Amino acid sequence: MMSKGTKSGVLTYLYAGEMDSLACLLSSYFEDLISGTNIWNSFVSLHQRSYEKPIPFYDTADYYEGEINLQDISFLLWYFLNLVQHDMHILPTEDRILQTAEEVMKVFEGEWETAPENEELKTYYLLDNPGDDFYKIRDLVHRVLFKTYLFFHDSGLKLYHDSLGIMEKYDKSENTPMMLYENEIHRLHDVPTLLLGIRGDEWVAEILGKNQGVDLAVIRMTKRLSGFFFYQGQDDDHYKLEHIATETKFDLMKASFPEDVIWDEEESIVYLSIVKWQGDWWSSGIFTPRKYNQKLVDKEKGSAQSQAALHVLKEENNPEINLALASHDEKFKRFNHGERIAFMKEEETEAYVDRFLESFNNNSPGLPEGVVDEEVTDSNEAKNSSTKDAEDETANDNPGGVVFFNPNSGPEIAIGINSAFPNAKNPFFNQKESEIDVVELLFEESFSPELVHYCIDTHQSELPFFGTDSGKVLLDNLDFLLRFTKGLNYFTTPTISLADLKIEE
């Protein structure tokens, strides 16, 4: 393994094996454009539709779609470095990125006119009869997500590491193959790429649209619905199922299963995952029959999580959850001096959230705006009475904690980024650490997009980082950046259930 410190440009960030992977990524981009496989061009088109520019971060006034571009290479370098680096966050304006991109561009320009087209490569992303077979489409989604150069270091490596973990944990289990398969199908259907935060079927639709003129509607699938179902018979083309938790009826395509599958009446409960495609429901994932079990039925009918499972198929949120969150939000601000954020020692954060939830669920009458109970007031006054020297010492010795009420999910705790919030009530703010904490807030997956937006909306003018070239670039491309850095956490979901809430009439 080579030392990172002995190399120049972006190679200073990489080990030997990572350098080989980067070379493969850049060469594949070049071959993609030469051969017209339209992987990169699909990204450009989707980004253009979403953000009205071909790629993020870089000036595209002289950008030429379908040709090699210095901006493309710069972006691919940034993308790769932030996928393989786990101990630092690399900004797109890094001089090393721009320097290396220029060197690579010189090589590509020298080969552009004479590089041979790979006529076989494009067939890898074509279908004989697009849209006539769910499993053909699913196989192409698998190919694009897990084997294509643009997503291999995202989706492909995550699947690989998941699989290693499953095999290590369940090495001797007869269920290991089933768990490996279920994880693979979960990632295929349910997990978006870090680029643009979209799922594999949308990428395939864009690629086939460019290669074969296939309409998006032919390819798109719903998210998976997983759960327990009653088997209730069959007709010529469908198995009749009922989702136990919600009593919703489904007709499942018989073509989802081998012809020798037997649905035994004694095994009248099945666990499976289904996807809707072109108006029909298809099985996609493991299939596990069970004998009738009343305890299981009662558990499913009483499970808020199982009852909420149908909402994965809908774009809108549960209106009851939204109403509950709004009520929670108002109570939190009353509990917390009228603000949505609180600052305290790291070890105090969980107790603070617990105290708030207890006051909420005990249906306490609520306090006037800006007024809280004596325990909370005393705690805040003690913190705010510290001297400047004591605050600096605290900031150095304890990273501090943030309790933030996320209006889309509920209370959340963030540790170690207090210097991203120059709030007068934040005794842990340290101006010297502010840029580090702001970058951490932007790039670290665990910090929600809502907390990022709160920081920017409230404190942008007070944080020097957002006045720098790098800060301005990230602000101009904020939504793209958050989709990339937050992953699944970009799509905020409630951390509370209706069973946890008591909403005042």
C-alpha positions in Angstrom: 0.0 0.0 0.0 1.5 3.3 -1.1 1.7 6.3 1.2 -0.9 9.0 0.3 1.7 11.7 1.0 4.1 10.8 -1.8 1.8 11.6 -4.7 0.5 14.8 -6.3 -3.0 16.1 -7.2 -6.0 14.1 -6.1 -3.7 11.0 -5.9 -2.6 12.3 -2.5 -6.0 11.2 -1.2 -5.8 7.6 -2.6 -4.1 4.3 -2.0 -2.9 2.1 -4.8 -6.1 0.1 -5.3 -8.2 3.2 -5.3 -6.0 4.8 -8.0 -6.7 1.8 -10.2 -10.4 2.2 -9.5 -10.3 5.9 -10.4 -8.5 5.1 -13.7 -11.2 2.6 -14.5 -14.0 5.1 -13.7 -12.5 7.8 -15.9 -11.7 5.4 -18.8 -15.2 4.1 -18.6 -16.6 7.6 -18.9 -14.5 8.1 -22.0 -15.6 4.8 -23.5 -19.2 5.6 -22.6 -19.2 8.8 -24.7 -17.3 7.2 -27.6 -19.6 4.2 -27.8 -22.9 6.0 -27.1 -24.1 3.8 -24.2 -25.6 7.0 -22.7 -24.9 6.4 -19.0 -23.2 9.7 -18.5 -25.6 11.5 -20.9 -28.5 10.2 -18.8 -27.1 11.8 -15.7 -26.6 15.1 -17.6 -30.2 15.0 -18.9 -31.7 14.3 -15.5 -29.6 16.9 -13.8 -30.5 19.5 -16.5 -34.2 18.8 -16.0 -33.9 19.1 -12.2 -31.5 22.1 -11.9 -31.4 23.7 -15.3 -27.7 23.1 -15.9 -25.9 20.0 -17.2 -23.8 19.2 -14.1 -23.4 20.6 -10.6 -20.7 22.8 -9.1 -18.8 23.9 -12.2 -19.3 26.7 -14.7 -21.0 25.2 -17.8 -21.0 28.2 -20.1 -18.8 26.3 -22.5 -20.2 22.8 -21.9 -20.8 20.4 -24.8 -23.2 17.6 -24.2 -22.1 14.3 -25.7 -18.4 15.3 -25.8 -15.6 15.1 -23.2 -15.7 18.1 -20.9 -13.2 19.4 -18.3 -16.2 20.0 -16.0 -17.3 16.3 -16.3 -13.8 15.1 -15.3 -13.7 17.5 -12.4 -17.1 16.3 -11.2 -16.2 12.6 -11.5 -13.0 13.2 -9.5 -15.0 14.9 -6.7 -17.7 12.2 -6.9 -15.1 9.3 -6.6 -13.1 10.9 -3.9 -16.1 11.5 -1.7 -17.3 7.9 -2.2 -14.0 6.2 -1.3 -13.0 8.7 1.5 -14.4 8.1 4.9 -12.1 10.3 7.0 -12.5 13.7 5.2 -14.9 15.7 3.1 -13.5 17.0 -0.2 -14.9 20.2 -1.7 -15.5 20.4 -5.4 -13.4 23.6 -5.6 -10.2 21.8 -4.4 -7.2 22.9 -6.4 -6.0 19.3 -6.6 -9.3 18.3 -8.4 -8.9 21.1 -11.0 -5.2 20.3 -11.5 -5.8 16.6 -12.0 -8.8 17.2 -14.3 -6.7 19.3 -16.6 -4.1 16.6 -16.9 -6.7 13.9 -17.6 -8.4 16.1 -20.2 -5.1 16.5 -22.1 -4.9 12.7 -22.4 -8.5 12.3 -23.5 -8.2 15.1 -26.1 -5.3 13.3 -27.6 -7.3 10.1 -28.1 -10.8 11.5 -28.8 -10.7 11.5 -32.6 -9.1 8.1 -33.0 -10.5 6.0 -30.1 -12.5 3.0 -31.4 -16.2 2.6 -30.7 -17.2 -0.5 -28.7 -20.1 -1.7 -30.8 -21.0 -4.5 -28.3 -21.0 -2.3 -25.2 -24.3 -0.5 -26.1 -26.1 -3.8 -26.4 -25.5 -4.2 -22.7 -28.1 -1.5 -22.1 -30.7 -2.6 -24.6 -33.8 -4.8 -24.3 -35.3 -7.0 -27.1 -38.8 -6.0 -26.3 -38.7 -3.1 -23.8 -41.5 -3.2 -21.2 -42.9 -6.7 -22.0 -41.4 -8.5 -19.0 -41.0 -7.3 -15.4 -38.1 -9.5 -14.7 -36.2 -8.3 -17.8 -36.5 -4.8 -16.6 -35.5 -5.8 -13.1 -32.4 -7.5 -14.4 -31.4 -4.4 -16.3 -31.9 -2.3 -13.2 -29.6 -4.7 -11.4 -27.0 -4.4 -14.1 -27.1 -0.6 -14.1 -27.0 -0.2 -10.3 -24.4 -2.8 -9.4 -22.2 -3.2 -12.4 -22.1 0.1 -14.3 -19.1 2.3 -13.8 -21.1 5.4 -12.7 -22.8 3.6 -9.7 -20.4 0.7 -8.9 -18.6 2.6 -6.2 -21.9 3.6 -4.7 -24.6 0.9 -5.1 -22.3 -1.9 -6.2 -19.8 -1.6 -3.3 -22.5 -1.1 -0.7 -24.1 -4.4 -1.9 -20.8 -6.1 -1.8 -20.0 -5.0 1.8 -23.6 -5.9 2.9 -23.1 -9.3 1.5 -19.8 -9.8 3.3 -21.4 -8.8 6.5 -24.3 -11.2 6.1 -22.0 -14.1 5.2 -19.8 -13.3 8.2 -22.7 -13.1 10.6 -24.7 -16.0 9.3 -22.0 -18.2 8.0 -23.5 -21.5 9.0 -27.1 -20.6 8.6 -29.3 -22.3 6.0 -31.1 -19.0 5.6 -28.0 -17.1 4.4 -28.8 -17.4 0.6 -32.3 -16.1 1.3 -31.0 -13.1 3.3 -28.4 -12.3 0.7 -31.1 -12.3 -2.0 -33.5 -10.2 0.0 -30.8 -7.6 0.7 -30.0 -7.5 -3.0 -33.6 -7.0 -4.0 -34.1 -4.4 -1.3 -31.2 -2.3 -2.6 -32.4 -2.8 -6.2 -35.9 -1.5 -5.5 -35.8 0.7 -2.4 -32.4 2.4 -2.1 -31.8 5.5 -4.4 -28.4 6.3 -5.8 -26.4 9.1 -4.2 -26.4 10.8 -7.6 -29.7 12.7 -7.7 -31.3 10.5 -5.1 -33.4 8.5 -7.5 -34.0 4.7 -7.8 -32.7 2.3 -10.4 -35.8 2.0 -12.5 -35.7 5.8 -13.2 -32.1 5.5 -14.3 -33.0 2.6 -16.6 -36.0 4.5 -18.0 -33.7 7.4 -18.9 -31.1 5.2 -20.5 -33.6 3.2 -22.5 -35.3 6.4 -23.5 -32.1 7.6 -25.1 -31.1 4.3 -26.5 -34.5 2.9 -27.7 -37.0 5.7 -27.2 -38.7 3.9 -24.4 -41.2 5.9 -22.4 -40.7 6.4 -18.7 -44.1 5.0 -17.8 -43.2 1.7 -19.4 -40.4 1.1 -17.0 -41.3 2.8 -13.7 -42.2 0.7 -10.7 -43.6 1.5 -7.3 -41.5 1.0 -4.1 -41.9 -2.5 -2.6 -44.6 -3.4 -0.1 -43.3 -6.1 2.2 -45.4 -7.9 4.8 -47.7 -10.7 5.8 -50.7 -11.6 3.6 -53.6 -14.1 3.6 -53.8 -16.4 0.6 -57.4 -16.3 -0.6 -57.5 -18.3 -3.8 -56.7 -17.7 -7.4 -57.9 -17.3 -10.9 -56.3 -18.0 -14.3 -53.7 -15.2 -14.0 -53.6 -14.1 -10.4 -53.2 -15.2 -6.8 -55.7 -13.5 -4.5 -54.1 -11.9 -1.4 -55.1 -9.8 1.5 -52.7 -7.6 3.4 -53.3 -8.7 7.0 -52.6 -5.4 8.8 -54.8 -3.3 6.6 -57.2 -5.8 5.0 -56.2 -4.4 1.5 -56.8 -6.8 -1.4 -54.2 -7.5 -4.0 -54.1 -9.6 -7.2 -50.6 -11.0 -7.6 -49.4 -12.1 -11.1 -49.0 -15.9 -11.3 -46.1 -15.1 -13.7 -44.3 -14.0 -10.5 -43.7 -17.6 -9.5 -42.5 -20.9 -11.0 -45.3 -23.1 -12.2 -44.6 -25.7 -9.5 -45.3 -23.4 -6.6 -48.0 -24.9 -4.4 -50.2 -22.7 -2.2 -51.3 -25.0 0.6 -54.6 -24.0 2.3 -53.0 -25.0 5.6 -50.2 -22.5 4.9 -52.7 -19.7 4.4 -50.3 -16.9 5.5 -47.3 -15.8 3.3 -44.6 -13.3 3.8 -43.6 -11.6 0.6 -42.7 -8.3 -1.1 -44.7 -7.0 -4.1 -44.2 -4.2 -6.6 -46.7 -2.6 -9.0 -45.6 -2.4 -12.6 -47.8 -1.5 -15.6 -50.9 -1.9 -13.4 -50.1 -5.3 -12.1 -48.6 -6.6 -8.9 -45.4 -8.7 -9.1 -43.5 -10.6 -6.4 -40.0 -9.3 -5.9 -38.1 -10.7 -3.0 -38.3 -13.7 -0.7 -41.5 -15.8 -0.5 -42.2 -17.6 2.8 -45.4 -19.6 3.4 -46.6 -20.1 7.0 -49.3 -22.1 8.6 -52.2 -20.0 10.1 -51.1 -18.4 13.4 -53.6 -16.3 15.3 -50.9 -14.7 17.4 -49.2 -13.5 14.3 -52.5 -12.2 12.9 -53.3 -10.3 16.1 -49.8 -8.8 16.1 -50.0 -7.6 12.5 -53.5 -6.1 13.0 -52.2 -4.2 16.1 -48.9 -3.1 14.6 -48.8 0.6 13.6 -45.7 -0.1 11.6 -47.4 -2.8 9.5 -50.5 -0.7 9.1 -48.3 2.2 7.8 -46.6 -0.1 5.3 -49.0 0.9 2.5 -47.8 4.5 2.7 -44.5 3.5 1.0 -46.5 3.3 -2.2 -47.8 6.8 -1.9 -45.9 10.1 -2.6 -47.7 12.1 0.1 -47.2 11.7 3.8 -49.8 10.4 6.2 -52.0 13.4 7.0 -52.5 12.2 10.6 -48.8 12.0 11.1 -48.4 15.5 9.7 -51.1 16.8 12.1 -49.4 15.1 15.0 -46.0 16.6 14.0 -47.5 20.1 13.8 -48.9 19.7 17.3 -45.5 18.4 18.5 -43.7 21.3 16.9 -45.8 23.9 18.6 -45.4 22.2 22.0 -41.6 21.9 21.5 -41.3 25.6 20.8 -43.3 26.4 23.9 -41.1 24.0 25.9 -37.9 25.6 24.5 -38.2 29.4 24.8 -40.2 29.6 21.5 -37.3 28.1 19.5 -36.9 25.0 17.5 -33.3 24.3 18.6 -31.6 23.9 22.0 -27.9 23.7 23.0 -26.5 21.7 25.9 -23.8 19.2 26.9 -23.8 16.0 24.9 -24.8 13.9 27.9 -27.9 16.0 28.5 -29.5 15.7 25.1 -31.4 12.4 25.5 -32.8 13.4 28.9 -33.9 16.7 27.4 -35.9 14.9 24.6 -37.3 12.4 27.1 -38.5 15.3 29.3 -40.2 17.0 26.4 -41.9 13.8 25.2 -43.1 13.1 28.7 -44.6 16.6 29.1 -46.3 16.1 25.7 -47.7 12.7 26.3 -48.9 13.7 29.8 -51.0 16.2 28.0 -49.7 19.1 30.0 -51.5 22.3 29.1 -48.6 23.9 27.4 -46.9 27.2 28.5 -47.0 30.7 27.1 -44.5 31.4 24.3 -41.0 31.7 25.6 -41.8 30.2 29.0 -40.6 26.8 30.1 -40.6 24.9 33.4 -38.1 25.8 36.1 -35.9 22.8 35.5 -35.3 23.8 31.9 -35.0 27.5 32.7 -32.4 26.9 35.5 -30.4 24.7 33.1 -30.3 27.3 30.4 -29.5 30.2 32.8 -26.6 28.2 34.2 -25.2 27.7 30.7 -25.7 31.3 29.7 -24.0 32.7 32.8 -20.7 31.2 31.9 -17.7 33.5 31.3 -16.1 33.7 27.8 -13.1 31.7 29.1 -15.3 29.0 30.5 -17.2 28.8 27.2 -14.0 28.3 25.3 -12.9 25.7 27.7 -16.2 23.9 27.4 -16.1 24.1 23.6 -12.7 22.4 23.6 -13.5 19.8 26.2 -17.0 18.9 25.2 -18.3 19.1 21.6 -21.7 20.0 22.8 -25.1 18.7 21.6 -28.0 20.1 19.7 -31.6 19.1 20.2 -33.6 20.2 17.1 -37.3 19.7 16.4 -37.4 18.5 12.8 -40.8 19.5 11.4 -40.9 16.5 9.1 -39.8 13.8 11.6 -39.7 14.9 15.2 -37.0 15.6 17.8 -33.5 14.8 16.7 -30.1 15.0 18.4 -26.9 16.2 16.7 -23.5 16.0 18.4 -20.3 17.8 17.7 -21.5 20.5 15.3 -22.4 23.3 17.6 -20.0 25.7 16.0 -22.2 25.7 12.9 -24.8 27.6 15.0 -23.7 31.1 16.1 -26.7 31.4 18.4 -26.5 33.6 21.5 -27.8 30.7 23.6 -25.1 28.3 22.3 -22.2 28.2 24.8 -20.3 25.7 22.6 -19.9 28.0 19.6 -16.3 28.5 18.6 -15.6 30.8 15.6 -12.4 28.9 14.8 -14.3 25.7 14.4 -17.2 27.0 12.5 -16.0 26.1 9.0 -15.2 22.5 10.1 -18.6 22.1 11.7 -20.5 23.6 8.8 -18.8 21.2 6.3 -19.5 18.3 8.7 -23.2 19.4 8.9 -23.4 19.5 5.1 -21.6 16.3 4.3 -22.3 13.9 7.2 -25.2 11.6 6.5 -26.6 11.5 10.0 -27.5 15.2 10.1 -30.8 15.9 8.5 -31.5 18.2 5.5 -33.9 20.1 7.7 -31.1 20.9 10.2 -28.9 22.0 7.3 -31.7 24.3 6.1 -32.3 25.7 9.6 -28.6 26.5 9.9 -28.5 28.3 6.5 -31.8 30.1 6.9 -30.9 31.3 10.4 -27.2 31.9 10.4 -25.9 32.1 6.8 -24.8 35.7 7.1 -23.0 35.0 10.4 -20.9 32.1 9.1 -17.8 33.1 7.1 -17.7 29.8 5.2 -20.7 30.7 3.2 -18.9 33.9 1.9 -16.0 31.8 0.5 -15.9 30.5 -3.1 -16.4 27.0 -1.8 -19.4 28.0 0.4 -21.1 29.8 -2.4 -20.7 26.9 -4.8 -22.2 24.5 -2.2 -25.1 26.9 -1.6 -25.8 27.2 -5.3 -26.0 23.4 -5.6 -27.4 22.6 -2.1 -30.2 20.3 -3.1 -27.9 18.1 -5.3 -25.3 18.1 -2.5 -27.8 17.0 0.2 -29.2 14.2 -2.0 -25.6 13.0 -2.4 -24.4 13.4 1.2 -27.6 12.4 3.1 -28.5 9.3 1.1 -31.8 7.7 2.3 -31.9 10.4 5.1 -32.6 13.0 2.5 -36.1 11.5 2.3 -37.1 12.4 5.9 -39.6 10.1 7.5 -41.3 10.5 10.9 -39.5 9.0 13.8 -42.7 8.9 15.8 -45.9 6.9 15.2 -49.5 7.8 15.9 -49.4 5.5 18.9 -46.8 7.7 20.5 -48.8 10.8 20.2 -51.7 12.4 22.0 -53.1 15.3 20.0 -55.2 17.8 21.8 -58.7 18.3 20.4 
